[in-house]
């Protein structure tokens, strides 16, 4: 009987460890997913906003276009005779919905900002965008994610400056770079989707770069909602 109980206990420990590992890896995958999702927003460093309706349309369009350029679809886009990438307007609309939620509305228009032209071709229903080097922008580093109420989560994100790299000590431990600043991305959860609904400035938060980096997971309240 004792042997049977011991075996059952060992199985329970292994099963529990497996469940814990799944939770940790699932959380890590989610945080990496959010980092990739918000990269096109971070690169333009918009001012804080409390509602997507308050965000300038040009910001919404640019971030949605860049979301397309960062996606797996980029390799399938065609080019015109001038070497401009042709991005279907429908893809830009889908990217906007994935970033900001299904209620976001884009007013499609041509613009030129930061030396980059975004040409709206209404006749062919595409954006014509020049080939651009994807460098010189902040890189997001999710520091924490916490459910604040209902389906709203506060994601604290560090802005890693261009050229900053992860470093390693002599014993092989890795250290994360120090962000230039932090912002809170307020995300709304809808099933397995997370949408950016607000951007807040929390002020400077302490960054500990002397300890090995540990991929942060969700806290207990967040995990319980998963």
C-alpha positions as CSV (number, residue, x, y, z in Angstrom):
1,X,0.0,0.0,0.0
2,X,2.8,2.4,0.9
3,X,4.5,1.6,-2.5
4,X,1.3,2.4,-4.3
5,X,0.8,5.7,-2.4
6,X,4.4,6.6,-3.2
7,X,3.9,5.9,-6.9
8,X,0.7,7.9,-6.9
9,X,2.6,10.8,-5.1
10,X,5.4,10.7,-7.6
11,X,3.0,10.8,-10.5
12,X,1.2,13.7,-8.9
13,X,4.5,15.6,-8.5
14,X,5.4,15.0,-12.1
15,X,2.0,16.0,-13.3
16,X,2.0,19.1,-11.2
17,X,5.5,20.0,-12.5
18,X,4.3,19.5,-16.0
19,X,1.3,21.7,-15.5
20,X,3.6,24.4,-13.9
21,X,5.9,24.2,-16.9
22,X,3.0,24.6,-19.3
23,X,1.8,27.6,-17.4
24,X,5.2,29.3,-17.5
25,X,5.8,28.6,-21.1
26,X,2.2,29.7,-22.0
27,X,2.7,33.0,-20.2
28,X,6.1,33.5,-21.9
29,X,4.6,32.8,-25.3
30,X,1.8,35.3,-24.6
31,X,4.3,38.0,-23.5
32,X,6.4,37.5,-26.6
33,X,3.3,37.6,-28.7
34,X,2.3,41.0,-27.2
35,X,5.8,42.3,-27.8
36,X,5.5,41.4,-31.5
37,X,2.0,42.9,-31.6
38,X,2.9,46.3,-30.2
39,X,6.2,46.7,-32.0
40,X,4.6,48.8,-34.8
41,X,3.0,51.0,-32.2
42,X,6.1,51.5,-30.2
43,X,8.2,52.4,-33.2
44,X,6.2,55.7,-33.6
45,X,6.2,56.4,-29.9
46,X,2.7,57.9,-29.8
47,X,1.7,60.2,-26.9
48,X,-0.5,58.6,-24.2
49,X,-4.2,58.2,-24.9
50,X,-7.2,57.1,-23.0
51,X,-9.3,56.0,-26.0
52,X,-8.5,54.8,-29.5
53,X,-10.9,57.4,-30.8
54,X,-8.5,60.0,-29.6
55,X,-5.6,58.7,-31.6
56,X,-4.6,60.6,-34.8
57,X,-5.8,58.7,-37.9
58,X,-2.3,58.9,-39.4
59,X,-0.9,57.0,-36.4
60,X,-3.5,54.3,-36.8
61,X,-2.8,53.9,-40.5
62,X,1.0,53.9,-40.1
63,X,1.0,51.4,-37.3
64,X,-1.4,49.1,-39.2
65,X,0.8,49.3,-42.4
66,X,3.9,48.5,-40.4
67,X,2.0,45.6,-38.7
68,X,1.6,44.2,-42.2
69,X,5.2,44.7,-43.0
70,X,6.2,42.9,-39.8
71,X,3.9,40.0,-40.5
72,X,4.4,36.7,-42.3
73,X,2.5,38.1,-45.3
74,X,5.3,40.5,-46.3
75,X,7.1,37.9,-48.3
76,X,4.0,37.5,-50.4
77,X,3.5,41.1,-51.3
78,X,4.2,42.2,-54.8
79,X,6.0,45.4,-56.0
80,X,5.2,48.0,-58.6
81,X,7.6,49.2,-61.3
82,X,9.1,51.8,-58.9
83,X,9.9,49.1,-56.3
84,X,7.1,50.1,-54.0
85,X,5.6,47.4,-51.9
86,X,1.9,46.9,-52.6
87,X,-0.1,46.3,-49.4
88,X,-3.8,45.5,-49.9
89,X,-6.0,47.9,-48.0
90,X,-7.9,44.8,-46.7
91,X,-4.7,43.6,-44.9
92,X,-4.3,47.1,-43.4
93,X,-7.8,47.0,-42.1
94,X,-7.3,43.5,-40.6
95,X,-4.0,44.6,-39.0
96,X,-5.8,47.6,-37.4
97,X,-8.5,45.3,-36.0
98,X,-5.8,42.9,-34.6
99,X,-4.0,45.8,-33.0
100,X,-6.9,48.0,-31.7
101,X,-10.0,45.8,-31.8
102,X,-12.8,45.2,-34.3
103,X,-14.4,48.6,-33.6
104,X,-11.4,50.7,-34.9
105,X,-12.1,52.7,-38.0
106,X,-9.4,53.8,-40.4
107,X,-9.8,56.7,-42.9
108,X,-7.5,55.6,-45.7
109,X,-5.4,58.4,-47.0
110,X,-2.0,59.2,-48.5
111,X,0.6,60.7,-46.2
112,X,4.3,61.4,-46.0
113,X,5.9,61.4,-42.6
114,X,9.5,61.0,-41.4
115,X,10.6,60.9,-45.0
116,X,8.5,57.9,-45.8
117,X,5.5,58.1,-48.2
118,X,2.4,56.0,-47.7
119,X,0.5,56.3,-51.0
120,X,-3.2,55.3,-50.9
121,X,-4.1,53.9,-54.3
122,X,-7.9,53.9,-54.2
123,X,-8.3,52.6,-57.7
124,X,-6.3,49.4,-57.0
125,X,-7.2,49.3,-53.3
126,X,-3.6,49.1,-52.1
127,X,-1.0,51.2,-50.2
128,X,2.2,51.8,-52.1
129,X,5.0,51.9,-49.6
130,X,8.8,52.2,-50.3
131,X,11.1,49.4,-49.2
132,X,12.3,50.5,-45.8
133,X,15.1,49.4,-43.6
134,X,13.6,48.1,-40.4
135,X,16.0,49.6,-37.9
136,X,16.6,52.6,-35.7
137,X,13.4,52.0,-33.6
138,X,12.7,51.0,-30.0
139,X,12.3,47.4,-29.2
140,X,9.6,46.4,-26.7
141,X,10.4,44.4,-23.6
142,X,7.4,43.4,-21.5
143,X,8.3,43.8,-17.9
144,X,4.9,42.7,-16.3
145,X,1.3,42.0,-17.2
146,X,-1.4,42.3,-14.6
147,X,-5.2,42.1,-14.8
148,X,-6.6,45.3,-13.3
149,X,-10.4,44.7,-13.7
150,X,-12.6,42.5,-15.8
151,X,-11.0,42.0,-19.2
152,X,-8.5,44.8,-18.9
153,X,-4.8,44.2,-18.4
154,X,-1.9,46.6,-17.8
155,X,1.2,45.6,-19.6
156,X,4.3,47.5,-18.5
157,X,6.7,47.7,-21.4
158,X,10.3,48.9,-21.4
159,X,11.5,50.8,-24.5
160,X,14.9,49.3,-25.5
161,X,16.8,51.9,-27.5
162,X,18.3,51.0,-30.9
163,X,21.6,49.2,-30.7
164,X,21.1,48.0,-27.1
165,X,21.8,44.3,-26.8
166,X,21.5,41.5,-24.2
167,X,24.8,40.9,-22.5
168,X,26.2,37.9,-20.7
169,X,28.5,37.5,-17.7
170,X,31.6,35.3,-17.6
171,X,29.5,32.5,-15.9
172,X,27.0,32.6,-18.7
173,X,24.2,34.5,-17.0
174,X,22.3,36.9,-19.3
175,X,21.4,40.5,-18.4
176,X,18.7,42.6,-20.0
177,X,19.5,46.1,-21.3
178,X,18.2,49.1,-19.5
179,X,15.1,50.7,-21.2
180,X,15.1,54.4,-22.0
181,X,11.6,54.6,-20.5
182,X,8.5,52.6,-19.6
183,X,4.9,52.9,-20.8
184,X,1.8,51.0,-19.8
185,X,-0.1,49.4,-22.6
186,X,-3.7,48.8,-21.5
187,X,-4.9,45.7,-23.3
188,X,-8.5,44.4,-23.5
189,X,-8.8,40.6,-23.7
190,X,-11.4,39.0,-26.0
191,X,-11.1,35.2,-25.9
192,X,-7.5,34.6,-26.9
193,X,-7.1,38.1,-28.5
194,X,-5.6,41.2,-26.8
195,X,-6.3,44.7,-28.2
196,X,-4.6,47.9,-27.3
197,X,-7.2,50.3,-25.9
198,X,-5.1,52.9,-24.0
199,X,-1.5,54.0,-23.5
200,X,-0.4,55.5,-20.1
201,X,2.8,57.1,-18.9
202,X,3.7,55.6,-15.5
203,X,6.8,57.7,-15.0
204,X,10.3,56.2,-14.7
205,X,10.3,52.8,-13.1
206,X,13.4,51.1,-11.7
207,X,15.2,48.7,-14.0
208,X,17.4,46.1,-12.4
209,X,20.0,45.1,-14.9
210,X,22.3,43.4,-12.4
211,X,20.4,40.2,-12.0
212,X,19.9,37.5,-14.7
213,X,16.8,38.1,-16.7
214,X,13.9,35.8,-16.0
215,X,11.1,35.8,-18.5
216,X,8.2,37.2,-16.6
217,X,4.9,35.3,-16.3
218,X,1.5,36.5,-15.5
219,X,0.6,37.0,-11.9
220,X,-1.9,34.7,-10.2
221,X,-4.9,37.0,-11.0
222,X,-4.0,37.0,-14.7
223,X,-3.3,33.3,-14.8
224,X,-6.7,32.6,-13.2
225,X,-8.3,34.5,-16.0
226,X,-6.5,32.6,-18.7
